[in-house]
Amino acid sequence: MVILLTILVYFVVLLLFSRLTARHSTNEAFYRGNRRSPWYMVAFGMVGASISGVTFVSVPGMVISSDMTYMQTCLGFILGYFLVAFLLLPVYYKLNLTTIYSYLGGRLGERSYKTGAAFFLLSKMTGATVRFYVVCMILQRFVLDAFGVPFWLTVLVLVGLIWLYTRRGGIKTLVWTDGLQTTCMFTALFLIIYKVTGELGLDSMEAVRAIASDTHSHIFVFDDWVSRQNFWKQFLSGIFIVIVMTGLDQDMMQKNLTCKTLREAQKDMCTYGFAFVPANLLFMSLGVLLLMLARQRGMALPESNDELLPMFAASGLLGQTVVVFFTIGIVAASFSSADSAMTSLTTSWCVDICGRADDEKLRRRAHIGVAMVFALFIILIRVFNSTSLIDAVYILCSYTYGPLLGLFAFGLLTHREVKDKVVPWICLASPLVCFALDKTIASATGYHFGYELLMLNGLLTFIGLWWSRHLLRQV
């Protein structure tokens, strides 16, 4: 009952923030926050928005199978954020864009524009619902099942509450609620770390030394070029992951475009780009501490790495206080990513697909529609058995971001035209070719593509667009 009361109080605070920030809101406020957001609030909130509920749960468990090698990817993030700040943001601000895919319309053509927006809608809806589903499942299993709450009701209530506090202010509200949610998430993280170190009988400096000396604190892999944990694969992938999943993603860029000036947006981007290294280091350090605690108590590790933190935090093994703060942390992390996903999907649908940025009635209906589809997707994942479908959706997302990388790279790095009619077919063919190559190489050598699949996918799309101009010459 304490947990449900905690969640209720948390949502009341969110609704209060919404009411204070959404007064006299228009479509301009919903889509772009009137371009008056303080850059430091955007930067602070973006840290929480970029760390989803799945990250909150999964990153500590990564140390079981891959130690701290994920930090190599996080180092690549820093360079990726600088590239977005100084290569992409100037273009977006110069053109005064509401959605970033509008750039494709002016540079490559109408079908290229619609194709880019369609790939975003597909990627964001599937990826965001899967991440939110995982959070709903954790809350259901460790908290709400004890109260007899059915899963479908959990989903409808949580999605409905997100819709309720974003329906009027949109991105203008999210800039401020993300700051609140980032505060809650890191407060929960620090308190859980403090509790775990206390259970281990360590003070803060002893905990740092224990983590550094543990075998699972291994970060760098330079000697194995086949391994997915190889430094250069992870580092370069981190760069491209940020470029595509931040710089070419309306969800992540929409808040950055609410800053008053380009200069402030660049400060915002670089600030939270650096913040990812210490943030993820904290999550992985928690994972190492939890493994120490499991060894100390003779506990068997969970079958799934994702269950390492919930096994301790949500089950009451560390006390009721940790259960409460774990619930707040995971709700804050999941909501700060899900609310912005729903807002950006509404924005892209109204502006990119329907071409009616000024229609407030359409925006309100679209926002309701997005919330309904969001909830439906989550319930369907539950109905059709989570594991296989989640894997399929994540594979789909890994393929659909590649064409966006190819489209924007071609537009920004060349001055050449494309044959606009064939662009949708090129963007569909590239992931299919990548899929066939992955299966063929895996069958012949046993090697599966990892993060580098994104770069290959973008390269094939770029080559296809380059080839399309030869068709243009023949017409």
C-alpha positions in Angstrom: 0.0 0.0 0.0 2.9 2.3 0.7 4.2 1.8 -2.9 0.8 2.6 -4.5 0.6 5.7 -2.3 4.1 6.7 -3.4 3.2 6.3 -7.1 0.0 8.3 -6.5 1.9 11.2 -4.8 4.5 11.1 -7.6 1.8 11.5 -10.3 0.0 14.3 -8.4 3.3 16.2 -8.4 3.7 15.6 -12.2 0.1 16.9 -12.8 0.9 20.0 -10.7 4.0 20.6 -12.9 1.8 20.1 -16.0 -0.8 22.6 -14.8 1.8 25.3 -14.0 3.6 24.9 -17.3 0.7 24.3 -19.7 -1.2 27.5 -19.1 -2.2 29.3 -22.4 -0.4 26.6 -24.4 -0.7 26.5 -28.2 0.6 24.2 -30.9 3.8 26.2 -30.9 4.2 25.5 -27.2 3.3 21.8 -27.6 5.7 21.3 -30.5 8.6 23.7 -29.7 8.0 25.1 -26.2 7.9 28.6 -27.7 11.7 28.3 -28.0 12.1 29.7 -24.5 13.4 26.7 -22.5 16.5 27.3 -20.3 19.3 25.2 -21.7 20.5 23.9 -18.3 17.0 22.6 -17.6 16.9 20.8 -21.0 20.3 19.3 -20.4 19.5 18.1 -16.9 16.2 16.6 -18.0 17.7 15.0 -21.1 19.9 12.8 -18.9 16.8 11.2 -17.4 14.9 11.1 -20.7 17.8 9.3 -22.3 18.0 6.7 -19.5 14.9 4.7 -19.8 13.4 2.3 -17.3 15.0 -0.6 -19.2 18.4 1.1 -18.7 17.7 1.6 -15.0 17.2 -2.2 -14.7 19.4 -3.6 -17.4 22.7 -1.7 -17.1 23.6 -3.0 -13.6 23.0 -6.5 -14.8 25.3 -6.1 -17.8 28.3 -6.6 -15.6 27.4 -10.3 -15.2 28.1 -11.2 -18.8 30.2 -8.3 -20.2 31.8 -6.6 -17.1 32.0 -2.9 -17.6 32.8 -3.0 -21.3 29.7 -0.9 -22.0 31.7 2.1 -20.8 33.6 1.9 -24.1 30.3 2.7 -25.9 29.6 5.5 -23.5 33.0 7.1 -24.3 31.9 7.1 -28.0 28.7 8.9 -26.9 30.7 12.0 -26.0 32.2 12.4 -29.5 28.7 11.6 -30.9 27.1 14.4 -29.0 29.7 16.9 -30.1 29.1 15.9 -33.7 25.4 16.4 -33.3 25.9 19.7 -31.5 28.2 21.2 -34.2 27.1 19.5 -37.4 23.3 18.8 -37.1 22.0 21.5 -34.7 23.2 24.4 -36.8 21.3 23.0 -39.8 18.1 22.5 -37.7 18.3 26.0 -36.2 19.2 27.7 -39.5 16.0 26.2 -41.1 13.9 26.9 -38.0 12.5 23.3 -38.1 9.6 22.0 -36.1 10.5 18.4 -37.0 13.9 17.4 -38.2 12.5 15.3 -41.1 11.3 18.5 -42.8 15.0 18.9 -43.8 14.7 15.9 -46.0 11.8 17.4 -47.9 13.7 20.5 -48.9 16.9 18.7 -49.6 15.9 15.4 -51.3 12.2 15.6 -52.0 8.7 14.9 -50.7 8.9 11.1 -50.8 12.3 11.1 -49.0 10.7 13.4 -46.4 7.7 11.1 -45.8 10.0 8.0 -45.8 12.2 9.4 -43.1 9.2 10.4 -41.0 7.6 6.9 -41.5 10.8 5.1 -40.4 10.9 7.3 -37.3 7.2 6.6 -36.5 7.8 2.8 -36.9 11.0 2.8 -34.9 9.8 5.0 -32.1 6.4 3.4 -31.6 7.8 -0.2 -31.5 10.9 0.6 -29.5 9.2 2.9 -26.9 6.4 0.5 -26.3 8.8 -2.5 -25.7 10.8 -0.4 -23.2 7.7 0.7 -21.4 6.3 -2.9 -21.5 9.4 -4.1 -19.6 8.8 -1.5 -17.0 5.1 -2.4 -16.7 6.0 -6.0 -16.3 8.5 -5.3 -13.5 6.0 -3.1 -11.6 3.4 -5.8 -12.2 5.5 -8.7 -11.0 7.2 -7.1 -8.0 4.6 -4.7 -6.8 1.1 -4.8 -8.3 0.4 -8.5 -8.5 0.3 -8.6 -4.7 -2.8 -6.2 -4.9 -4.5 -8.3 -7.6 -4.3 -5.5 -10.2 -4.7 -7.0 -13.8 -1.9 -6.2 -16.3 -4.2 -4.5 -18.8 -5.4 -2.1 -16.1 -1.8 -1.3 -15.2 -1.0 -0.4 -18.8 -4.2 1.7 -19.3 -3.7 3.7 -16.1 0.0 4.4 -16.6 -0.4 5.4 -20.3 -3.5 7.4 -19.4 -1.6 9.3 -16.8 1.2 10.1 -19.2 -1.4 11.4 -21.7 -3.1 13.4 -18.9 0.0 15.5 -18.0 1.3 15.9 -21.6 -1.9 16.6 -23.4 -1.9 20.4 -23.1 1.7 21.6 -22.7 3.5 18.8 -24.7 7.2 19.5 -25.0 6.9 22.7 -23.0 5.7 20.7 -20.0 8.2 17.8 -20.5 11.3 20.1 -20.2 10.3 20.7 -16.6 8.8 17.3 -15.7 12.0 15.6 -17.1 14.0 17.7 -14.6 11.8 16.4 -11.7 12.1 12.8 -13.0 15.9 13.0 -13.4 16.1 14.2 -9.8 13.9 11.3 -8.6 15.8 8.7 -10.6 19.3 9.7 -9.4 18.1 10.1 -5.8 16.8 6.5 -6.0 20.1 5.3 -7.5 22.3 7.0 -4.9 20.1 5.7 -2.0 20.2 2.1 -3.4 24.0 2.3 -3.7 24.2 3.7 -0.2 22.1 0.9 1.2 24.0 -1.9 -0.7 27.4 -0.6 0.5 26.0 -0.5 4.0 24.9 -4.2 3.7 28.4 -5.0 2.5 29.9 -3.3 5.6 31.8 -0.8 3.4 32.2 3.0 3.6 32.3 5.0 0.4 36.0 4.9 -0.2 36.2 1.2 0.6 33.3 0.6 -1.9 35.3 2.4 -4.6 38.4 0.3 -4.0 36.3 -2.9 -3.9 34.7 -2.1 -7.2 38.0 -1.2 -8.8 39.6 -4.4 -7.7 36.7 -6.7 -8.7 37.1 -8.8 -11.9 33.8 -7.4 -13.2 35.2 -3.9 -13.3 37.2 -4.7 -16.5 36.4 -2.1 -19.1 38.7 -2.1 -22.2 39.0 -4.9 -24.8 41.8 -4.3 -27.3 43.1 -7.8 -28.1 40.0 -9.6 -29.4 38.8 -8.2 -32.8 36.1 -10.8 -33.2 34.4 -10.0 -29.8 31.5 -7.6 -29.8 33.2 -6.0 -26.8 36.2 -4.9 -28.8 37.0 -1.3 -28.0 36.9 0.1 -31.5 33.6 -1.6 -32.3 32.1 -0.3 -29.1 33.6 3.2 -29.4 32.6 3.8 -33.1 29.2 2.3 -32.5 28.7 4.7 -29.6 29.4 7.6 -31.9 26.9 6.4 -34.5 24.3 5.4 -32.0 24.2 9.0 -30.7 24.1 10.5 -34.2 21.2 8.3 -35.2 19.2 7.8 -32.0 19.7 11.4 -30.8 20.6 13.6 -33.8 18.3 12.0 -36.2 15.5 11.2 -33.8 12.6 13.7 -33.4 11.9 12.4 -29.9 15.4 13.3 -28.6 15.9 16.5 -30.7 12.5 18.1 -30.0 13.5 19.2 -26.5 16.9 20.5 -27.7 15.1 22.6 -30.3 13.2 24.4 -27.6 16.3 26.3 -26.5 16.3 30.0 -27.2 19.4 30.0 -29.4 21.7 27.6 -31.3 24.5 28.5 -28.8 22.4 27.5 -25.8 21.3 24.3 -27.6 24.9 23.3 -28.2 25.8 24.0 -24.5 22.8 21.8 -23.6 23.9 18.9 -25.9 27.6 18.9 -24.8 26.7 19.1 -21.1 24.5 16.1 -21.0 26.7 14.3 -23.5 29.5 14.3 -20.9 27.0 13.3 -18.1 26.4 9.9 -19.6 29.9 8.6 -18.6 29.5 9.1 -14.8 25.8 8.2 -15.0 26.4 4.8 -16.6 29.5 4.3 -14.4 27.2 4.6 -11.4 24.7 2.1 -12.7 27.5 -0.4 -13.5 29.2 0.1 -10.2 25.9 -0.7 -8.6 25.9 -4.0 -10.6 29.3 -4.9 -9.3 28.2 -4.2 -5.7 25.2 -6.3 -6.1 27.3 -9.2 -7.4 29.5 -8.8 -4.3 26.4 -8.9 -2.1 25.1 -12.0 -3.8 28.5 -13.8 -3.3 28.5 -12.7 0.4 25.0 -14.1 1.0 25.5 -17.2 -1.1 22.7 -16.3 -3.4 22.3 -17.7 -6.9 22.3 -15.2 -9.7 19.1 -14.7 -11.7 18.7 -16.4 -15.1 18.2 -13.0 -16.7 20.7 -10.3 -16.2 17.9 -7.8 -16.2 16.6 -9.3 -12.9 19.8 -8.6 -10.9 18.7 -5.2 -9.5 15.0 -6.1 -9.1 16.0 -9.3 -7.2 17.4 -7.2 -4.5 15.7 -3.8 -4.7 12.0 -4.8 -5.4 11.9 -8.0 -3.3 12.5 -6.4 0.0 15.9 -7.9 0.6 17.3 -4.5 1.2 14.4 -3.2 3.2 11.1 -1.4 2.5 12.8 2.0 1.9 14.7 0.6 -1.0 11.5 -0.9 -2.5 9.9 2.5 -2.4 12.8 4.3 -4.0 13.3 1.5 -6.6 9.7 2.0 -7.6 10.1 5.8 -7.8 13.4 5.4 -9.8 12.0 3.0 -12.3 8.8 4.9 -12.8 10.7 8.2 -13.2 13.1 6.7 -15.7 10.4 5.0 -17.8 8.0 8.0 -17.8 10.7 10.5 -18.8 11.3 8.5 -22.0 7.7 7.3 -22.7 6.1 10.8 -22.3 8.6 12.4 -24.8 8.1 9.4 -27.2 4.3 10.0 -27.2 4.7 13.7 -27.7 7.2 13.4 -30.6 5.0 10.8 -32.3 2.1 13.2 -32.1 4.3 16.0 -33.5 5.6 13.9 -36.4 2.2 12.6 -37.3 0.6 16.1 -37.4 3.5 18.0 -39.0 5.2 15.4 -41.2 2.5 13.0 -42.3 -0.6 15.2 -42.2 1.1 18.5 -42.9 -1.2 20.4 -40.6 1.1 21.9 -37.9 -1.5 24.7 -37.0 -4.5 22.4 -36.5 -5.0 22.1 -32.7 -8.0 19.8 -33.0 -6.0 17.4 -35.1 -3.1 17.6 -32.5 -5.5 16.7 -29.6 -7.0 13.8 -31.5 -3.6 12.5 -32.7 -2.3 12.6 -29.1 -5.2 10.5 -27.9 -4.7 8.2 -30.9 -1.0 7.8 -30.1 -1.8 7.0 -26.5 -4.3 4.4 -27.5 -2.0 2.7 -30.0 0.8 2.8 -27.4 -1.3 1.0 -24.8 -2.6 -1.5 -27.4 1.0 -2.4 -28.5 2.0 -3.1 -24.9 -1.0 -5.3 -24.2 -0.4 -7.2 -27.5 3.2 -7.9 -26.5 1.8 -9.4 -23.3 -0.8 -11.5 -25.1 1.7 -12.9 -27.7 4.3 -13.9 -25.1 7.0 -11.4 -24.3 10.3 -12.9 -25.1 10.1 -13.8 -28.8 8.2 -10.7 -29.7 10.5 -8.3 -27.7 13.5 -9.8 -29.4 11.8 -9.4 -32.8 10.9 -5.7 -32.1 14.4 -4.8 -30.9 15.8 -6.4 -34.1 13.3 -4.4 -36.1 14.4 -1.2 -34.4 18.1 -1.9 -35.1 17.3 -2.2 -38.8 15.0 0.8 -39.1 17.5 3.5 -37.9 20.0 2.7 -40.6 18.0 4.3 -43.5 17.6 7.5 -41.5 21.4 7.6 -41.1 21.9 7.1 -44.9 19.3 9.7 -45.8 20.7 12.5 -43.6 24.3 11.6 -44.4 23.6 11.8 -48.1 21.8 15.1 -47.7 24.4 16.7 -45.5 27.6 15.4 -47.0 26.8 15.7 -50.7 25.2 18.3 -53.0 23.8 15.7 -55.3 20.1 15.1 -56.2 18.3 11.8 -55.9 15.5 10.2 -57.8 12.9 10.8 -55.2 10.5 8.1 -56.4 12.9 5.3 -55.7 14.0 6.5 -52.2 11.3 4.5 -50.3 12.4 1.4 -52.1 16.1 2.0 -51.3 15.3 2.5 -47.7 13.3 -0.7 -47.6 15.9 -2.7 -49.5 18.9 -1.7 -47.3 17.7 -3.4 -44.1 16.7 -6.5 -46.1 20.2 -6.7 -47.6 21.7 -6.3 -44.1 19.5 -9.0 -42.7 20.6 -11.4 -45.6 24.2 -10.5 -45.0 24.0 -11.2 -41.3 22.4 -14.6 -41.8 24.8 -15.6 -44.6 27.9 -14.6 -42.6 26.6 -16.2 -39.4 25.9 -19.4 -41.3 29.4 -19.4 -42.8 31.5 -18.2 -39.9 29.3 -18.1 -36.8 29.7 -14.3 -36.5 26.7 -12.1 -35.9 26.7 -8.4 -36.5 26.4 -6.2 -33.4 26.2 -2.5 -33.2 28.2 -2.2 -36.4 25.0 -3.3 -38.3 23.8 0.3 -37.9 26.8 1.7 -39.8 26.5 -1.0 -42.5 22.8 -0.3 -42.9 23.4 3.5 -43.3 26.3 2.9 -45.8 24.1 0.7 -48.0 21.3 3.3 -48.0 23.9 6.0 -48.9 25.2 3.9 -51.8 21.6 3.3 -53.0 20.9 7.0 -53.0 24.1 7.7 -54.9 23.1 5.1 -57.4 19.7 6.7 -57.8 21.2 9.8 -59.3 22.3 7.8 -62.3 18.7 6.9 -62.9 18.0 10.6 -62.8 20.5 11.2 -65.6 18.8 8.6 -67.8 15.3 10.1 -67.4 
